[in-house]
Amino acid sequence: MVRANANYGKLKASYLFVEIGRRVSAFQSEHPDRQVIKLGIGDVTRSLPKVVVDAFHAGVDEQADDATFRGYGPEQGYPFLREAIAATDYASRGCPITADEVFVSDGAKCDTGNFQELFAADLSIALPDPVYPVYVDTNVMAGRTGAWNNGRYGGLTYLEANPGNGFVPPPPSHAVDLVYLCYPNNPTGAVATREQLGEWVAYAKERGALILFDAAYEAYIRDDSIPHSIYEIDGAADVAVEFRSLSKTAGFTGTRCAFTVVPQRITVADDTGARHRLWDLWNRRQSTKFNGVSYPVQRAAAAVFTDAGQQAVRTMSDYYLANAAKIRATMQRLGYDCVGGDNSPYVWVRTGSDSWAFFDDVLHRAAVVITPGAGFGTMGEGYVRISAFNHADKVEEALERIKAALS
């Protein structure tokens, strides 16, 4: 008899954004005459930059000629892209990362979810609360947690983010094996200082932990004192893996390209105590389960790391940050405390009320979709996340509707 993975039975009934989609669909069915504006999920709305599209076309044209056609590419990614990433995102900031430590993929969500496959089922895990749900759910699926109870899974160490710690929780007092960190943070929009990241690197070295650092939103940092990469911290390449994405920075949500950095110096032990390079394990996993990102997409991605591409990324992120500033200012004028929106495309709004009820209220009264904070963890109750990813005119209209609904 075929039996299901019992760990799936521990998962909450619905992934956060699936539930949001269900409620929005129900609203639209009941009110077909009302136009819904979505400031909920983090999907971009602006088109790919011209420099990227031109490179994409060139890559497709190469595939139309036998002389330049390419079939299966290297699972780790083409050298031209990995070298551009290493030079532009890391060498330029003094980070000790080389091209052969970069693995190109089709999404940071995939990589952050898949990376846990490399580790034993009984490892201890710490992650923020509120948190991006993928970190939690993939470890539930792998059997590293207990049952769901009172909003949390047994066996996980939840790092509570709140106004008292600026939504950047410190390391726990006890040892854990894996730590998930995300800065600029999704969902709160908070950023971690050099000193705060330094504390985490020191903790990982002292406790023998590995940091899984999600830097998908680093392009939105405007404060020069805030690190864009954890590898800007001395010693981080000994204890941290970093995930990056082109989705929110260059408009690749529908094109799919990201990368993960696995420093070759990191080692992990097996059951006998023998140590193995983490790089080798991830390379083996990718070689077995992944056939690489398509050649035209990698050509398009490489254009992001040219001078013109970097300017386009800056222009695109400036556009969304301008939306975020308007959202934050409007919500503050309405009397709500806010975090984020300055170095992040997300604004974390303290409503002081049931977050799903607030979500439903804004949906039904303003026809605007936001994200209930409770969907990100127990510490998200009483908050909502508002995304800046939409066209400026739509954001302004949504804010006018919200003002009318909440005033």
N, C-alpha and C positions, 0 to 999 in steps of 0.2 A: 504493500500500500504506500502510495506517495504521501509523505508527511510534510507539512509546512514548517518553516523556521519559526519555532515558538516565540522567539524574541519579537517578531512582528506583532504578536498579540499584546505586547506591552506598550506599543506605540499609542499615543493619543489618537482619537478617532479620525482626525483630519489634520493634514499639514496646514499651517496657518494661512498661507495664501490660497489654498484650495477652498478653505472655509470662507475667506473674504470673497472669492470669485462666486461661490454659491450664493451668498447673500446679495451681492451686486446683481447677479443674473435674476434672482427673484424680484428685486426692486425694479429692474428694467422691464420685466414681464408685466408687473403690476402697473407701471407708469411708463408706457412706451413713448409718451410725448415729452418726457423730460430727458434732457441731455446730461449724462453723467460725466463729471470731470474727475479724472483719477490722479490723486496725489498719494497713492498707497504704495504699490510695489515699485521697486527701483528700476524701472525700465526706461531707457532714454527715449527721446522723441525727435531729436535733431539728426539729420542725415550724416552719413560718413563724410569726413573732410575730403575735398577734391584730391589732395595729394594721395590719400589712401585709395580712393576710387580709381585714380589713374593707374596706380600700381596694381590694383586688383585686375583691371582690364588687361594690363600688360601680362600678368600671370596667366590669365585665361587664354590670351592670344598665343602664349608659348605652348599651352596644352593643345593648340590646334595645329601644331606643326611637328611632324615626326622628328625633326632635328633638335627641337627643344622640349619635346614632350617628357614629362616625368610621371612615373607610376608611384609605387610605394616609396615614401621618403623615410628618412631616419626617424625612429620612434621618439627620439629626444628632441627633434626639431632640426631644421636646416641650419648649418653653421652661420650663414649670413644673418639669420635672425638672432640666434643666440649671441653672436659676437656684438651685434648692435645693442642688444639689451644690456649685456655686461658693461659695455663702454658707456652707454648713455645713462642708465639707471644706477649703476654701482661704482665704476671707476671714477666717474665725475664727482661722486660724493666721498671718495676715499674709502670705499667699502672693499674688503678683500675677497671679491667674488669674481670668478673666471667664467668664460663662456661654457666650459664643459660641466659647470655646476648648474646650468640653466636647463630646465625641461619644459618644452613648449607643449601646451595642452589646449583642449577645447573649452576650458572654463575653470575658474577658481572654485566654483561650487563643487564641480566634479572632483578636483584635487583635494580640497579640504575634506570632502566626504570619503574619498578613497584612501587617503594616506594612512588612516587608522588600520588598514588591512595588514600593515607591516609588523604590527605589534601583538604581543601575547594577549589573550582574552582577559587575563586577570590584572592588567595594569590599572593603577589608580589614575583618575582624571580630574583635573580642575578646569572649570570654565566660568566665564562671567554670567551673572544674572542681573539684567536681561542679556539675552544671547541670541545670535543668529541660529535658528533652529537646526540647521544641517549638522552643526557640531554635535549636538545632543542626539538627534535621531539616528545618525549613522552608528554611533556607539551603542545605542539601544539595540539596533539591528544586529550588531556584532556580539551582543551578549555581555557587555561590560557593566550593565546596570541592574539594579533591582527593579521592583515594580513601581508604577506611577502612583504616587500618594500625596495628596494635599499640594498638588501643583509641581511636584519634583520627583525625580527618579532616585531611588535608593542607590547608594554606592558612589555617587558623584559628589565632588566637592564644589559647591556653588560659591563663587566669589561675588559677593553682593556689591553692586554698583549703586550709589545713592548720592544725594546732594552733599552729604558729609565728606565723602572722599572724591568729590568732583567727578563721579562716575568712572573713576579709574581705581579699581580695588587693588590693595597691596597684596603681596604674596601671602599665602596661608602660613600659619605657625607650624604646620606639620608637613612632612614630605609627601609629594605626589610624583607620579612618573611623567605624565603628559599634561601640558598646560596650553589651552587655546586662548590666544589674545587677538584682538582685532582693533587696530587704530589707524586712521580715524574710525571710530566705532560705529558699527551697525548693530543696534538701532539708535544709540543715544547721540551720535555725532560728536562725542567727547574725543579729545586727543590726549596722548600720553607724552609727558615731557622727557627730555633726555635722562633726567635723574630717575624718573619713575621706571623707564625701561631698563636703566642701569640696575635698579633694585631687582628686577626680574631676572636679568642675566646673572647677577651675583647669586640669586636664589637657585637658579638652575645649575650653576656650577657647584654650589655647596651641596645640593640635595641629589645631584645626579639626574635631574629632570631634563626633558626636551620641550622646548617652546615651539608651538605651531602658530606662526604669526601671520595673520591675514591683513595684508596691506592693500586691499583692493581699491581703497579710496585715497591713496597717498597723493594723487595729483591735485586734490582739493586743498591741500595744506597751503596756507598763505603766511603763517607765522614762521619766520626764518629760524626761530629757536626750536621748532618741533622737528624731530627726525622723520624723514620719509621712509626710512628702512631701519629695521632693528639692527642691521649690520653696521650702522653708524655708531653703535655702541661697542667698545672694545670687548673682545672675547665672545661676541654673539655668534660668530661663525663656528664656535665650538659646541653651541647648545641650541641653535635655532634653525628651523626651516621656515622659509618665507613664501607666501602665496601672493601673486599679483594677477591683475586682470586688465584687459583692454576694453571691457564692456562699458564701464561708466566713464572711463577717461577718454576713449576715442570712438565711442558709439558702436562697439562690436557686440552688443547684446544679441543681435540676430546673425552675426557673422561668425562668432565664437572663436576667440583666441585668448589665451592666458599663459601664464608660466609659473613654475614652482622652482625655487632655488634650494638645492640640497648640497651644502658644503661637504667636500670630500673628507674633511677631517673628523666628521661626526661618526662615532661608532656606537653600536648597541650590542648587548650581550645575548647569547642564546641560553638554552636551559643548562648547558654544561659550563657556562661562564666564559666561553670563548667569545671574542668580540669580532663584529663584522661591520664593514662600512655601511652606513645607512644609504649612501649613494648607490651601492651595488644592489641593495634590496629594492629600492624604488625603480632603478633601471630594469631589474628583472621583472618587476610587476608590470611596468609600462610595456616592455618588450613582449610580454605574454598577452596582455589584455587591451592594448591600445595600438592602433596602426598610424598614429600621427595625425596632425592637422593638415588639411589639403594645401597643396603648393600655392595656389592663387591666394588663399587666405594668409599664408605666411609671407608672401610677397607684399600683400597689403599691410600686414602688421609691421614689416620691416620699415615701411614708409613712415610709420608713426615715430620712429627713432631718428629720422632725419631732422635737420633744422626746421624745414617747413612743417613737418609732422608735429614736432614739439610745439611750434607756435599754434598750430591748429588745436592741439590738445589743450593748451592754455586758454585759447579763445572759447572752446567748448565748455571747459570747467568754469571759466569766468561767467559764462551765460547762466549756468545752473546755480552758481553761487549767488548771482544777483537775484534769482528767484528765491533762494533760501533766505537771503537777507530780508526780502519783502515778507515772506511767511513769518519769520521770527518777529519782525517789527509789528506786524498786524496782531499776532497772538499776544504779544506783550502789551499792546495798547488795549486789548480786550481783558487784560488783567491776569494772564497766565505766565507762569515762570517757564523759561525755555533754556535748553542746552543745544549746542550745535548750531549749524547754519552759518558759521564763519569759516571753519576749516573743514567743512563737511557738507554734503548735499542734503543731509537729513536734519530736521528740527524735532527735538524731543520735548514735548509739551506736557507740563504737569496740569492735569485737569482736576485732580482730587476726587474723581468719581469713577464708577465702574467703567473700565475702558471699552468693553464691548457695547455697553449702553450708549456711551459717548459716540462711538463709531456709528451705531445705528441711528442716533439722533442726527448727526451731521449728514449721513447718507439720505435719510428721509426728508429732512427739512431743507438741506442745501443741495442735494444731489451731488455731493462731493465724497470721494472715497479717500479715507486715510487709513492708518494701520493701528489697531488697538494694541497697546503696550503689553497687555496680559498674554498676548500670543508669543512674546519673547521671554516669558518667565514670570515668576511670582513678583519679582521686584519691578516688573513693568506695569503692574496694576496701578491705576490712577494716572497713567500716562498714555499719550498717543504719539505715534511717529508720523510726521508729515514730510513727504518727499518733494524735492524741488525739480524732479524730472518731468517736466512738461513744457510746452511752449509758454513764453512769457505772458501772452494775452490770456491763455487759459488759466494760468496761475492767478493773474489779477482778477479774472472773473470769479474763480473759485473763492478767493479771499473776500470779495464783495458778498458772495452768497453766505459764506461762513459768518461774516460780520452781521449780516441781516438775521441769520438764524440764531446766533448766540447773544446778540445785544439785548 
